[in-house]
Amino acid sequence: MALTKNSLGKLGIWTFQLDMQPMKEAQKVAAQIEELGFGAVWVPEAVGREPFASCGLLLSATEKLIMATGIASLHARSAMTMAAGQKTLTQAFPDRFLLGIGVSHQPAVEGFHGASYGKPYSNMVAYLDAMDRSLFFASGPTEPTARCLAALGPKMLKLSAERTMGAHPYFVPVEHTPIARAALGPDALLAPEQAVVFSTNAEEARAVARGHMSTYMGLPNYTNNLRRLGWGDEDLITSNGPSDKLVDAIVAWGTLDDIHARIKAHLDAGADHVSIQVLSANPAAVTMNEFKELASLIPSL
């Protein structure tokens, strides 16, 4: 067998919540998520756990769940080290590790890693080339490794289809999904992240959503993508942060039916898999009740 885009299923979980728990508790939560029927859990890399170590520990606590990085930064480790980490986890857990790679963002690259951000597309091409020719003399996987790219713009999306399994767009409205599918072609993986708030109170839900969006609205990669989609200053820059219209486009909120409709909109627009990030007023809390509600949607997707 080999990990394919269909291996992920239609619905996954994207979460930083596991990083906020002691590892033994995080392993228990991962096992519960697996029992609920989700095919994959996506974990970030920025200011939390080192993702290869974390994924290995979470994979060891589950039996079928796929762990995916969303994303591992190419500035955090050399291409040879990235390839070695991928091969190590793939050998230990065949068909259960998907390496999502991204160029990250200039403030993180220069502030956290002391590296030069440079030209994102050129850096990614050179990095993938270096990964592909890297040496690895250890016991390696018998199954092919699987990788995807964090991609928003047309060039990176095209590269995702050419050099990897596909793309993992983050912080995107549904309108990005058909554009991404057209750029990727019909066969590549398209796995957008979708943030949600389980609240029918508009003021409460948008407050949680704006808190989540505040960091990302300061990162040019995301705002430039929104501008490509036609969002202007009247939505990006207001006295209250992003406009209600933009908040509602990025973060789905309301009833389970409302959230189901947003997931279906991505799938109908060409997504293969949607990774749901559940937001709440307490970012450190595990939202297991919400995960259970989401799991009830899986048979209908």
C-alpha positions as CSV (number, residue, x, y, z in Angstrom):
1,M,0.0,0.0,0.0
2,A,0.9,3.7,-0.1
3,L,-0.5,6.8,1.4
4,T,-2.8,8.5,-1.1
5,K,-5.1,11.4,-1.0
6,N,-8.0,9.1,-0.4
7,S,-6.3,7.7,2.7
8,L,-7.1,10.9,4.6
9,G,-10.8,10.6,4.3
10,K,-13.1,13.6,3.8
11,L,-12.7,15.1,7.2
12,G,-9.7,15.6,9.5
13,I,-8.8,17.7,12.6
14,W,-6.2,20.6,12.5
15,T,-5.2,21.4,16.0
16,F,-2.7,23.1,18.3
17,Q,-4.7,21.7,21.3
18,L,-2.6,18.6,21.5
19,D,0.5,20.7,22.0
20,M,-1.2,22.4,24.9
21,Q,-1.6,19.1,26.8
22,P,1.0,17.0,28.6
23,M,2.1,14.4,26.0
24,K,0.5,11.4,27.8
25,E,-2.9,13.3,27.7
26,A,-2.3,14.3,24.1
27,Q,-1.8,10.7,23.2
28,K,-5.1,9.8,24.8
29,V,-6.9,12.6,22.9
30,A,-5.3,11.4,19.6
31,A,-6.6,7.9,20.3
32,Q,-10.1,9.3,21.0
33,I,-10.0,11.3,17.7
34,E,-9.1,8.1,15.9
35,E,-12.0,6.2,17.6
36,L,-14.4,8.9,16.4
37,G,-13.5,8.0,12.8
38,F,-11.3,10.9,11.6
39,G,-8.7,9.9,9.1
40,A,-6.1,12.5,9.9
41,V,-4.8,15.0,12.5
42,W,-2.8,18.0,11.3
43,V,-0.4,19.7,13.7
44,P,1.5,23.0,13.2
45,E,5.1,24.0,13.7
46,A,5.8,27.5,15.0
47,V,6.1,28.0,18.8
48,G,5.0,24.5,20.0
49,R,6.4,21.0,20.0
50,E,8.9,19.8,17.4
51,P,6.5,18.1,14.9
52,F,8.5,15.0,14.0
53,A,8.9,14.0,17.6
54,S,5.3,14.9,18.4
55,C,3.9,13.0,15.4
56,G,6.0,9.9,16.3
57,L,4.6,9.9,19.9
58,L,1.0,10.4,18.7
59,L,1.4,7.8,16.0
60,S,2.6,5.3,18.6
61,A,-0.6,5.9,20.6
62,T,-2.9,5.2,17.7
63,E,-3.4,2.4,15.2
64,K,-4.7,3.8,11.9
65,L,-4.7,7.6,12.3
66,I,-2.6,9.6,9.8
67,M,-0.5,12.4,11.3
68,A,0.2,15.3,9.0
69,T,2.3,18.4,9.6
70,G,0.5,21.6,8.7
71,I,3.2,22.7,8.3
72,A,6.8,21.9,8.9
73,S,8.9,24.9,8.1
74,L,11.8,24.4,5.6
75,H,13.7,27.1,7.6
76,A,13.6,25.0,10.8
77,R,15.8,22.2,9.5
78,S,18.0,21.3,6.5
79,A,16.5,19.5,3.6
80,M,18.6,16.4,4.5
81,T,17.2,16.5,8.1
82,M,13.7,17.0,6.8
83,A,14.0,14.0,4.5
84,A,15.5,11.8,7.2
85,G,12.7,12.7,9.6
86,Q,10.1,11.8,7.0
87,K,11.7,8.5,6.2
88,T,12.1,7.6,9.8
89,L,8.4,8.1,10.6
90,T,7.3,6.4,7.3
91,Q,9.5,3.4,8.1
92,A,8.1,3.1,11.6
93,F,4.5,3.9,10.7
94,P,3.9,2.9,7.1
95,D,1.3,5.0,5.2
96,R,0.5,7.0,8.3
97,F,2.7,10.1,8.0
98,L,2.1,13.0,5.6
99,L,4.8,15.7,5.6
100,G,3.4,19.1,4.9
101,I,6.2,21.5,4.1
102,G,6.0,25.3,3.9
103,V,8.1,28.4,3.6
104,S,6.5,29.9,6.8
105,H,6.4,33.7,7.1
106,Q,9.1,36.3,7.2
107,P,8.5,37.4,10.9
108,A,8.8,33.8,12.1
109,V,11.8,32.9,9.8
110,E,13.8,35.9,10.7
111,G,12.6,36.3,14.3
112,F,12.5,32.7,15.5
113,H,15.1,31.1,13.3
114,G,17.5,33.9,12.5
115,A,17.4,33.0,8.8
116,S,16.8,35.0,5.7
117,Y,13.3,34.6,4.2
118,G,14.5,35.2,0.7
119,K,12.3,34.2,-2.3
120,P,9.7,31.7,-1.2
121,Y,9.1,29.9,-4.5
122,S,12.8,29.6,-5.4
123,N,13.6,28.4,-1.9
124,M,11.0,25.7,-2.0
125,V,12.2,24.4,-5.4
126,A,15.8,24.3,-4.2
127,Y,14.7,22.6,-0.9
128,L,12.7,19.9,-2.7
129,D,15.6,19.2,-5.0
130,A,17.9,18.9,-2.0
131,M,15.5,16.6,-0.2
132,D,15.3,14.3,-3.2
133,R,19.1,13.9,-3.5
134,S,19.8,13.7,0.2
135,L,21.7,10.8,1.7
136,F,20.1,8.3,4.0
137,F,22.0,5.2,5.1
138,A,19.6,4.0,7.8
139,S,16.9,1.4,7.6
140,G,14.4,3.1,5.3
141,P,10.7,2.7,4.5
142,T,9.5,0.1,2.1
143,E,6.5,2.2,1.1
144,P,6.8,5.6,-0.7
145,T,7.0,8.7,1.5
146,A,4.2,11.3,1.1
147,R,4.5,15.0,1.2
148,C,2.4,18.1,0.3
149,L,3.0,21.8,0.3
150,A,1.5,24.8,2.1
151,A,0.3,26.6,-1.0
152,L,-1.8,29.7,-1.7
153,G,-0.7,31.4,-4.9
154,P,-0.7,29.9,-8.4
155,K,3.0,29.1,-8.7
156,M,3.2,27.3,-5.4
157,L,0.0,25.4,-6.1
158,K,1.4,24.3,-9.5
159,L,4.6,23.2,-7.8
160,S,2.6,21.2,-5.2
161,A,1.0,19.1,-8.0
162,E,4.3,18.7,-9.9
163,R,6.5,17.7,-7.0
164,T,4.3,16.4,-4.2
165,M,1.0,14.8,-3.4
166,G,-0.7,18.2,-3.5
167,A,-1.6,21.3,-1.4
168,H,-2.7,22.2,2.1
169,P,-4.0,25.8,2.0
170,Y,-4.5,27.5,5.3
171,F,-6.6,30.5,6.3
172,V,-8.6,30.5,3.1
173,P,-12.3,31.2,2.3
174,V,-14.2,28.7,0.2
175,E,-13.7,30.9,-2.9
176,H,-10.0,29.9,-2.9
177,T,-10.8,26.2,-3.2
178,P,-12.0,26.1,-6.9
179,I,-9.0,28.3,-7.9
180,A,-6.7,26.0,-6.1
181,R,-8.3,22.9,-7.8
182,A,-7.9,24.5,-11.2
183,A,-4.2,25.3,-10.5
184,L,-3.5,21.8,-9.1
185,G,-5.4,19.8,-11.8
186,P,-7.8,17.0,-11.1
187,D,-5.5,14.4,-9.5
188,A,-3.5,16.2,-6.8
189,L,-4.6,16.4,-3.1
190,L,-6.4,19.5,-2.1
191,A,-6.8,19.7,1.7
192,P,-7.8,23.1,3.0
193,E,-7.9,24.0,6.6
194,Q,-11.2,25.4,7.9
195,A,-11.6,27.2,11.3
196,V,-15.0,26.9,13.0
197,V,-16.7,28.2,16.2
198,F,-19.5,26.2,17.7
199,S,-21.7,29.2,18.7
200,T,-24.9,30.6,17.3
201,N,-24.3,34.0,19.1
202,A,-22.8,36.2,16.4
203,E,-21.0,38.6,18.7
204,E,-19.5,35.8,20.7
205,A,-18.5,33.7,17.7
206,R,-17.0,36.7,15.8
207,A,-15.0,37.7,18.9
208,V,-13.4,34.3,19.1
209,A,-12.8,34.3,15.3
210,R,-11.2,37.8,15.4
211,G,-8.9,36.7,18.2
212,H,-7.8,33.7,16.0
213,M,-7.4,35.9,12.9
214,S,-5.5,38.7,14.6
215,T,-2.1,37.0,14.2
216,Y,-2.7,35.9,10.6
217,M,-3.9,39.3,9.4
218,G,-0.5,40.6,10.2
219,L,1.2,38.1,7.8
220,P,1.5,39.3,4.2
221,N,1.3,35.8,2.7
222,Y,-2.3,35.6,3.9
223,T,-3.4,39.1,3.3
224,N,-1.9,39.1,-0.2
225,N,-3.8,35.9,-0.9
226,L,-7.0,37.6,0.2
227,R,-6.3,40.6,-2.0
228,R,-5.8,38.2,-4.9
229,L,-9.3,36.9,-4.2
230,G,-10.7,40.5,-4.3
231,W,-10.8,41.4,-0.7
232,G,-9.9,45.1,-0.2
233,D,-9.0,47.5,2.7
234,E,-12.7,47.9,3.5
235,D,-12.7,44.3,4.7
236,L,-9.0,43.8,5.7
237,I,-8.6,47.0,7.7
238,T,-11.4,48.4,9.9
239,S,-11.5,49.9,13.4
240,N,-12.6,46.5,14.7
241,G,-10.1,44.4,12.8
242,P,-11.4,42.4,9.7
243,S,-14.9,43.1,8.7
244,D,-17.8,40.8,9.7
245,K,-18.0,39.7,6.1
246,L,-14.3,38.6,6.0
247,V,-14.6,37.0,9.5
248,D,-17.5,34.9,8.4
249,A,-15.7,33.9,5.2
250,I,-12.6,32.7,7.1
251,V,-14.3,31.2,10.2
252,A,-17.5,29.2,9.9
253,W,-19.7,29.5,13.0
254,G,-23.2,28.6,14.1
255,T,-25.0,25.3,14.3
256,L,-23.6,21.9,13.3
257,D,-25.7,22.3,10.1
258,D,-24.0,25.6,9.4
259,I,-20.5,24.1,9.8
260,H,-21.6,21.1,7.7
261,A,-22.6,23.4,4.9
262,R,-19.2,25.1,4.9
263,I,-17.4,21.7,4.8
264,K,-19.6,20.6,1.9
265,A,-18.9,23.9,0.1
266,H,-15.2,23.1,0.1
267,L,-15.7,19.6,-1.0
268,D,-18.2,20.6,-3.7
269,A,-15.6,23.2,-4.9
270,G,-12.9,20.6,-5.4
271,A,-11.4,19.8,-2.0
272,D,-10.6,16.1,-1.3
273,H,-10.2,16.6,2.5
274,V,-11.1,19.4,4.9
275,S,-9.1,19.8,8.1
276,I,-11.3,21.4,10.8
277,Q,-9.7,23.7,13.4
278,V,-12.1,24.1,16.3
279,L,-11.8,27.5,18.0
280,S,-13.0,28.4,21.5
281,A,-12.6,31.1,24.1
282,N,-10.0,28.8,25.8
283,P,-7.4,27.9,23.2
284,A,-5.7,25.4,25.6
285,A,-8.9,23.3,26.1
286,V,-9.5,20.1,24.2
287,T,-12.8,20.6,22.4
288,M,-13.8,16.9,22.5
289,N,-17.5,17.6,22.5
290,E,-17.1,19.5,19.2
291,F,-15.0,16.8,17.8
292,K,-17.8,14.3,18.5
293,E,-20.3,16.5,16.8
294,L,-18.0,16.8,13.7
295,A,-17.6,13.1,13.6
296,S,-21.3,12.7,13.2
297,L,-21.0,14.4,9.8
298,I,-18.4,11.9,8.4
299,P,-21.0,9.5,7.0
300,S,-22.7,12.2,5.0
301,L,-19.6,13.7,3.4
